[in-house]
Structure formats: C-alpha cells, structure tokens
Amino acid sequence: MIDNETIAKKIAFKASQDNAHDVALLELGEDVLFTDYFLVLTVDSIRQLEAIVEDLAYEFSKLSNNTVKSEGSSESGWVLLDCEWLIIHIFINESREFYRLDEFWINSREIIRIL
C-alpha cells in the first residue's frame, strides 16, 4: 500500500498530464484538522473542468480504494473533490484569479508546483 503523500503526488501529476496548469500540492500541517493536503489546479474551460473532475475522482478511488465526494459545479468555475485527507480544488482561470485560494494557505508546505 502506498502512503497518502505519494497518492497525492500521483494525482497532481495526473492533473498535469490532463493539461491542468498551475498545479500546486500543499501540505497543510497540524493547524488544519479537516484535511492533510490541498491540491489546487487550473483548467482552461468548463468542458476540461468536467473531464478532469471525472478523471481525478476515478484515479483517486483506484489508488486509495476510497470514495470521492464532489461539491460545486462546472458552471460556477470551481469544483471541489473531497477525498477526506486530500481536497482537490479545480478552477477555471477566472475563478482561480478571483478566489486566490493559494494565498490563504501561505504557512503550508508546498510539495509540488507545476506551472
């Protein structure tokens, strides 16, 4: 069985292979009780967002044998995949720029950044 950080890295690289950009994997640390990692990424269109949501949920379930809950909608430009210890935030460009989620977690450890 592979550890959680390795699974999170594999999901980050899968997102990059699926043409996501500005992929950031953050370890949140002990101050955050609801999850261990955030994966934040950007896609270029709603169609791409819908495809990558499905692909990453499948990949996570395959690697971890856990289920994934989805929140948000592609029309809003932001979908969250709740994988318990990993939360994946998938944005279209405009939503990522508007919400600037990365800036809220400046004390986190950046594990991966793929531009």
C-alpha positions in Angstrom: 0.0 0.0 0.0 1.3 3.4 -0.9 1.3 6.4 1.5 -1.0 9.4 1.3 1.6 11.8 0.1 2.6 9.5 -2.7 -1.0 9.2 -3.8 -1.4 13.0 -3.7 1.7 13.4 -5.8 0.4 10.9 -8.4 -2.9 12.8 -8.6 -1.0 16.1 -9.1 1.0 14.6 -11.9 -2.2 13.1 -13.4 -3.8 16.5 -13.4 -0.7 17.9 -15.2 -0.9 15.1 -17.8 -4.6 16.1 -18.3 -3.4 19.6 -19.3 -4.2 21.3 -16.0 -1.8 24.1 -15.2 -0.6 26.0 -12.1 -0.9 22.7 -10.2 0.0 23.1 -6.5 0.1 20.4 -3.9 0.2 21.8 -0.4 0.7 20.0 2.9 -1.5 22.0 5.4 0.1 20.8 8.6 -1.2 20.4 12.2 -3.1 23.6 12.3 -5.8 22.3 9.9 -7.9 19.5 11.3 -10.2 18.7 8.3 -7.6 17.5 5.8 -3.9 17.0 5.3 -3.4 18.2 1.7 -4.8 20.6 -0.8 -4.3 20.1 -4.5 -5.2 23.3 -6.4 -5.2 23.4 -10.2 -6.4 25.4 -13.1 -8.0 24.4 -16.4 -8.9 26.4 -19.4 -12.6 25.6 -20.0 -15.7 24.2 -18.4 -15.5 21.2 -20.7 -12.0 20.5 -19.5 -13.1 21.0 -15.9 -15.8 18.4 -16.2 -13.5 15.9 -17.8 -10.7 16.4 -15.2 -13.1 16.1 -12.3 -14.2 12.7 -13.5 -10.7 11.6 -14.3 -9.1 12.6 -11.0 -12.0 11.2 -8.9 -11.6 7.9 -10.7 -7.8 7.9 -10.3 -8.0 8.7 -6.6 -10.6 6.0 -6.0 -8.3 3.5 -7.9 -5.2 4.4 -5.9 -6.7 4.7 -2.5 -9.9 2.5 -2.5 -11.8 5.5 -1.0 -14.8 7.3 -2.4 -14.8 10.9 -3.5 -17.4 13.5 -2.9 -17.9 16.4 -5.3 -19.1 19.9 -4.5 -19.7 22.9 -6.7 -20.5 22.9 -10.4 -18.6 23.3 -13.6 -20.8 26.3 -14.4 -19.5 28.1 -11.3 -15.9 27.6 -12.4 -14.9 25.8 -9.2 -15.3 22.2 -8.3 -14.1 20.7 -5.1 -13.3 17.0 -4.7 -13.4 15.9 -1.1 -11.1 12.9 -0.8 -11.0 13.1 3.1 -7.3 13.6 3.7 -6.9 15.3 0.2 -9.1 18.1 -1.0 -8.8 18.9 -4.7 -9.8 22.4 -5.9 -10.3 22.6 -9.7 -10.8 26.1 -11.1 -11.2 27.7 -14.5 -8.7 30.6 -15.0 -11.1 33.4 -14.0 -12.2 31.7 -10.8 -8.7 30.9 -9.6 -7.7 34.5 -10.1 -10.8 35.7 -8.3 -10.7 33.5 -5.2 -6.8 33.3 -4.9 -7.2 30.3 -2.6 -3.4 29.7 -2.6 -2.9 32.9 -0.6 -5.0 31.7 2.3 -2.5 28.8 3.0 0.8 30.7 3.0 2.0 28.7 6.0 1.6 25.4 4.3 4.4 23.4 2.8 4.4 23.4 -1.0 5.3 19.9 -2.1 4.8 20.3 -5.9 4.3 23.3 -8.2 3.8 22.6 -11.9 3.2 25.7 -13.9 
